[in-house]
Amino acid sequence: MPPLCRSATAAEMPALCAMLDREFISDRGRTISLSRRFPSTLGIGNVDNILLALVAGETAAALLSRPFSWQFQGKRYKGAMIGAVCTGAAYRGQGLATLLLGYAASRFQEQGIEFAVLWSTQHGFYEKSGWICLDHGMFGDSGERNHVGSALAEVEVRPLSPAEDSRLDAISARYMPGKVARSLADWEQLPVPAERVDALLWKRDGKVAAYALAGRAGTTAFVYEMAGDEEGFSAIWRMLASSCARILVNDHPRHESCRWLSAHAGIAWENKRLAMWLPLSVELKAAPQTFADWYISYFDRI
């Protein structure tokens, strides 16, 4: 019997989440389940976008997908993210992941989705299925060091709160060339390997004028996004440096934050070629270089 590709059902979710946690969490020495880290993706409301390949009725491979709206320089696109592509050990080498990717692409086109994106170091594998590696993202590292500087009263630090911090969308829309339109559930993401995500808010005249989203794991901070009035970047950086032995940054050269960090924070940068894009609309198929300028915040990825 040939493999069958279809959406997961609500009844299958507990077993599927356990399978994914073994593959991407416990077997890699990590903690906190994927369902906690990606509540909007692994929630019941998204179950139709969680895709399975079944062999003789058994789940042999799976991938997570999530439709989203991408805004870039005033234009809106319909996109889909893919993550946690996984094939069971007993079924590897049978082309099931490739089959599932093709099934996903067909579904996306039926839904009017204009492009798909995933993040991987296995470029060759995905290129065989039509994906394109175009990524100018940068990974920055402050290096190990003693805590330096002092905390500043004008920067408020608190755990990310979806209801409150969704208001930061107005700042990112003004200062960043592209952004994912986030729902309240999307603000609850907890990227691997962070144990929590903080909002660092710099205020001027009582209003937030710049912010950063930063994950924390022990004394290491992961800056996923920093946007707003550049005047606030110094205060936000000093706040991070006052409590962290190491700061890692995901950014893009187009962003003001990347330029400021390069000039003032002593960050060592390296190219991070992870984004793989699949053009699905006529427009993007004709101009795949469009993706070279797009950058999706690490906080939004699955």
N, C-alpha and C positions, 0 to 999 in steps of 0.2 A: 504494500500500500504506500503510495507516494506521500511525502510530508504534507500536512495541512497547515496553512497560515490563517490566523484569525485574531480577533481581539480577545483579550482576557475577559473573564467574567468576575463579578464581585466575589463569588464563592471561591474562585481560584486565587484570590489575592493573598491570603495568609501564607499559603505554601509558596507562592511566587516570591513574596517578600523575604521569606526564610532562605530561599535559594539565592536570591540576589545578595542578601547579607553575608552568606557564606562566601560567595565569590568576591565581593568588593569590600567587605568590612572585616569579618573575623579572620579569614584566611590571609589577610594583608596586615594583621596586627592593629586594626583600627577599632574604634568604638563608636557608638551611637548609630542606630539603625538608619537605613536609607529612607524609610517611611517618615522618620523624624526629620531627616535632613532635607527631604524634598516633598513636603506635604502636598503641594499643589499637583505634582506629577504623579505621586503614588496615592492620591486621594481617590475615593470612589467616583467623584465627578469627572475624573480623567481616564477611567478604566477602559473606555473604548479606544484610547490611543496607546494602550499598553499591548504590544503585539507579541504573539507566540507562534512558534513553529512546533507542531505536534507530530510525533512519529508513533504510530500504533496507539494513539490516544494519550500518549505521555508527552509532557512538556519537554522538548529537547533543546529549544533555544528561545530567547526572549530579547526584546529591546523596549526601552522606554521612549516615548515621544510625547511632545507637548506643543500644541499650536500656540503661537504668540504673535503679537503685533510689533513690528519693528519700525521705528521712526528714524529717518535719516534726512537731515537738512530739509525739514518741512514736508517730506514725502513719507507715506505710510505703505508698508509692505506686509503681506501675510506670510509668516514663516512657520517652520516647525523645527524644534530641537530634537535631537536624538542622543541618548546616553545609555550607559549600562548594557551594551550589547554583550550577550552572554550565551554560550553554548555549553550544555552539560558535558562532563568529561567523557561519557560513554558515546557521545554523538559527534565529537569533533572530527574534522577532516572530511565531512560529508557535504560541505557547501551550504549548511543550513543558515548560517549568518548572512551569506550572500543572498540566499533565497528570501530571507526575511527583509533585508534591505530593499530588494526589488519590490516586494509586496508593499512595504512602507511607502516607497516612491510613487507607486500606482495609486495608493489611497490618497496621498497628498495631492496629486494632480486632480483626482476626482473632487476633492474638497476645495479646489481653487487656490491652493497654497502655492506661493510663487518661488519659494526656495526652502531648502532644509540645511541645517548646520549641525555638525558634531565636532568633538575635540578628541584627537588621537595622535599618537606617534607612529601608528601603523599606516603611513600614507599610501604605500603601494597596494595594500589590501583594499582600501576604499576607492582608490583611483580606478581599479578594475571595474567598479560599479558606477563610474561616471562622476565621482566626487573630485573636487578641485581643491588643492591646498594653496590658499592665499591668506597669509596671516602676517601682519606687521606688528603683532603684539609683542610687548617687552616684559621681561621678568627682572625685577630689581631686588637687590640684596644689600642690606646695610652692613652685613657682617656681624660676627659676635663682638660684643662690647659691653662695658659696664654701663649701667643706666646713666644717662647724661641729661643735663638741663633740669628744669623744674616745671611742675604742673602750673598751668595758667588758669586763673579764676574765670577768664572769659570763655573757656572751652568747657562745655558740659559733656560728660561721658556717662552713658547709661546703656543698658541692654536694648537692643533694637526692638522697637514697639511698632507693629504694623499700623495700627490706627493713627498713631502720632507721626511716624516717620514717612508714611506715604506722601505727606506734604512736601517732602524733599524732592519729589518729582518735578515740581515747578522750578527748582534750582537746576537740576540736571538738564531739563529741557532747554533752559536758557544758555547754559555754558558748555554742554557736550554736543558734538555733531550728530550723534546717534544714540538711541536708547531703546530698551525694551519697555513696553507699556506694562507696568506691574499691577496685578490685582493685590488685594490685601493678603491673600494666601501666599503670593510670591514673595512678600516681604518677610515671610517666616523661614526662608531658606537658611540652611546651615551647611555651607560648603565644607567638604573634606579638606583638611583634618581638624578644622576649628571645633572648639568645644562650646563657643558662644560667639555671637556677633554683637559688637557695640556700635552705637552711633556716637560720633564725636562732632559736636555742634559748636561752631564759632558764631557768636552773636554780635551784632552791631545795632545800637539803638533798640536793644531788646528783641530783635528779630534775627533768626538764623540767616546768615549770609554766606556761609561755607560749611561744608560737612565732609566727613569721611565715614565709610563703612569699613570696619576692621574686625576680622575674626581674631580670636585669641585661643592659643593652646599653650598653657604654661606661660613662660616668659617670652614667647614668640607671637608677634602680631602679623596679620596678613591683611594688607590694605587692598581692598577690592575696587574701591572707587573713592575719588576725592574730587569734589567739584564746588564751584561757587566763586566768590570774590577772592582773588589771589592773595589779598591782604591777610586772609585768615589762614593760609596754608602754613605759615611759619608757626603760629600758635598751635595748630593741630599737630604738626610734626613734633614740636617740643613736648606736647602732652604724651604722644606715643613714646618718644625717646625717654621720658622720665620714668616709664614703668616697664619697658621691654628691653630684653637683652639683644633681640634681633628683630628686624622688621623686613618682611618680604612684601613686594609690591607687584601687582599685575596692572599694566597700563598700556597706553598706545601713544606713539609720538605726536599724534594730532591733538592730544589733550593738553590743556594748560597745566594740569597737575604733573604730567610727565616732564614737561619743559622746566617747571619750577623745581622738581625734585632733582633733575639733572644738574641744575645750576647751584642749588643750595643745600642739598641733603647728603652729598657724597655717596650716592647710590651707584653700585656697579650693575650695569645692565647687560642682558643677553637677549638675543632674539628668541621668541617662544613660538615656534611654528606648530601650532596644534589645530587651528581651525580648518575644517574641511567643509566645503560648500557644495551644494547640489542645486544648480539652476533648474527651475521647473517652468517658469513663465517664458514666453517668447522674448520679452524684453531682456531678461537676465541671461538667457541662452545666447543672445546676440552680443551681449556685453559682459562676459564673465569677469572682466577686470574690475567691475564695480565692487566686487567683494574685497578688493585689496584695501579699500578705505574703511571698511566696516569692522567694528570691534564690539563684541558683546561682553559686558562686564563679567568677570569671573563669578561674581555673586549670583548672576542670573542663570548660569549654565547648569546642565544636568549631565 
